Amino acid sequence: MSLITDYDSNGYDYRSYWDDRDYEAWAEDHALENTVPWLGSPEWMVDFGGGFGRNAKHYRTRARRYVLVDYSTTNLRNAAQGLAGDVADGRAYLIRADLNRLPFVDHAFDAAMVVRVLHHLSDVEGALAEMGRTVRDRWLLDIPIKHHVLGLARAAVHGDLAAMRGPEPVVTGHSETPFYNFKLSVVRQRLLDAGWNTRLAGSVNNLRRWDRSLPPAMVRTLRPAVQAVETAVRHGGRGWFGPSQFVYANRNTNELALRATDSLAARMCCPACGGWLDWTPDAATCESCWSAYPCSDGFWDFTVRAA
Ligand SMILES: C[S@@+](CC[C@H](N)C(=O)[O-])C[C@H]1O[C@@H](n2cnc3c(N)ncnc32)[C@H](O)[C@@H]1O
């Protein structure tokens, strides 16, 4: 059973994480502006672990319809507010689900992205297989690596370089909220095993936290130079420099695409048994195992209760 990081405990609101992180937000926005176009103009797109919809601005006008999947009810309620217009227009759908057990049929989406999520996944191999199963041919992944420049420097100081070289993830944080950092080649190999060809798309957050301990006036003065370095390293540091490595994955599949006009219901199945669902405006019920999945507060809850 994989551990799911709880973003709802103690009244936490993930939006507050971004309060003092202008640089991180800028670096990531800039990288996404340049890489999300690689996904083309999908008919149906999914944002895995999409949180409160922070990144929807990068794809909401490119994709005809999009689905945001997350486990956190707080994030989904906030997404329901922030994306209310798209939800009301039938362009956006908010689904609560575990990325290890998704309520979608194979190849339900043309394109997908997963940003700032993999470091939470204790069974990354299983979750990648489960997410990838539901995506037809284009996928943008943000992979947290252990062997970035700062990580290597820290490991050298602590005499821990062997852990950087091995295939196992390095785990930081504490037992309830561990953070997993991976060897990039291992994750790319897992994707290749599942039929995905991968290409390095950008090294991101290369100078993370540079602005945290400097006086504001100095930060303002240095900002243009630092942003120029971040942009240069986004290309030159692909695969090795920064802690977040963006990877573009695509594959050729012989499977027939679902018709673009097919509804969300045609793309979904019971996450517990894979059965077809019977829909009312308030709930979806599995025709095989009778599990019921309610809709309230603007999102559908497709989490599976423990037996
Ligand atoms: C750091 S946030 C990133 C959110 C968004 N992608 C962004 O970049 O703003 C991580 C998100 O992953 C979600 N998450 C973590 N593990 C998950 C799981 N097993 N299933 C679904 N969502 C998960 C959390 O609820 C949280 O919203």
The ligand as an SDF file (V2000), in Angstrom:
LIG
                    3D

 27 29  0  0  0  0  0  0  0  0999 V2000
    3.4460   20.3020   -4.2600 C   0  0  0  0  0  0  0  0  0  0  0  0
    1.7870   20.0510   -4.7130 S   0  0  0  0  0  0  0  0  0  0  0  0
    1.8430   20.4300   -6.4460 C   0  0  0  0  0  0  0  0  0  0  0  0
    0.5140   20.8470   -6.9990 C   0  0  0  0  0  0  0  0  0  0  0  0
    0.5820   21.3410   -8.4500 C   0  0  0  0  0  0  0  0  0  0  0  0
    1.0320   20.3000   -9.3420 N   0  0  0  0  0  0  0  0  0  0  0  0
    1.4670   22.5430   -8.5220 C   0  0  0  0  0  0  0  0  0  0  0  0
    2.5270   22.4500   -9.1440 O   0  0  0  0  0  0  0  0  0  0  0  0
    1.0860   23.5750   -7.9520 O   0  0  0  0  0  0  0  0  0  0  0  0
    1.6350   18.2840   -4.7040 C   0  0  0  0  0  0  0  0  0  0  0  0
    0.1930   17.8120   -4.9730 C   0  0  0  0  0  0  0  0  0  0  0  0
    0.2090   16.4100   -5.2100 O   0  0  0  0  0  0  0  0  0  0  0  0
   -0.9400   15.8590   -4.5900 C   0  0  0  0  0  0  0  0  0  0  0  0
   -0.6850   14.4440   -4.3340 N   0  0  0  0  0  0  0  0  0  0  0  0
    0.3440   13.8970   -3.6520 C   0  0  0  0  0  0  0  0  0  0  0  0
    0.2370   12.5550   -3.6460 N   0  0  0  0  0  0  0  0  0  0  0  0
   -0.8840   12.2430   -4.3440 C   0  0  0  0  0  0  0  0  0  0  0  0
   -1.5380   11.0260   -4.6810 C   0  0  0  0  0  0  0  0  0  0  0  0
   -1.0550    9.8320   -4.3200 N   0  0  0  0  0  0  0  0  0  0  0  0
   -2.6720   11.0950   -5.4000 N   0  0  0  0  0  0  0  0  0  0  0  0
   -3.1800   12.2950   -5.7980 C   0  0  0  0  0  0  0  0  0  0  0  0
   -2.6030   13.4790   -5.5060 N   0  0  0  0  0  0  0  0  0  0  0  0
   -1.4750   13.4540   -4.7850 C   0  0  0  0  0  0  0  0  0  0  0  0
   -1.1030   16.6730   -3.3320 C   0  0  0  0  0  0  0  0  0  0  0  0
   -2.4160   16.5800   -2.8000 O   0  0  0  0  0  0  0  0  0  0  0  0
   -0.7270   18.0710   -3.8070 C   0  0  0  0  0  0  0  0  0  0  0  0
   -1.8320   18.8070   -4.2520 O   0  0  0  0  0  0  0  0  0  0  0  0
  1  2  1  0
  2  3  1  0
  2 10  1  0
  3  4  1  0
  4  5  1  0
  5  6  1  0
  5  7  1  0
  7  8  2  0
  7  9  1  0
 10 11  1  0
 11 12  1  0
 11 26  1  0
 12 13  1  0
 13 14  1  0
 13 24  1  0
 14 15  1  0
 14 23  1  0
 15 16  2  0
 16 17  1  0
 17 18  1  0
 17 23  2  0
 18 19  1  0
 18 20  2  0
 20 21  1  0
 21 22  2  0
 22 23  1  0
 24 25  1  0
 24 26  1  0
 26 27  1  0
M  CHG  2   2   1   9  -1
M  END
$$$$
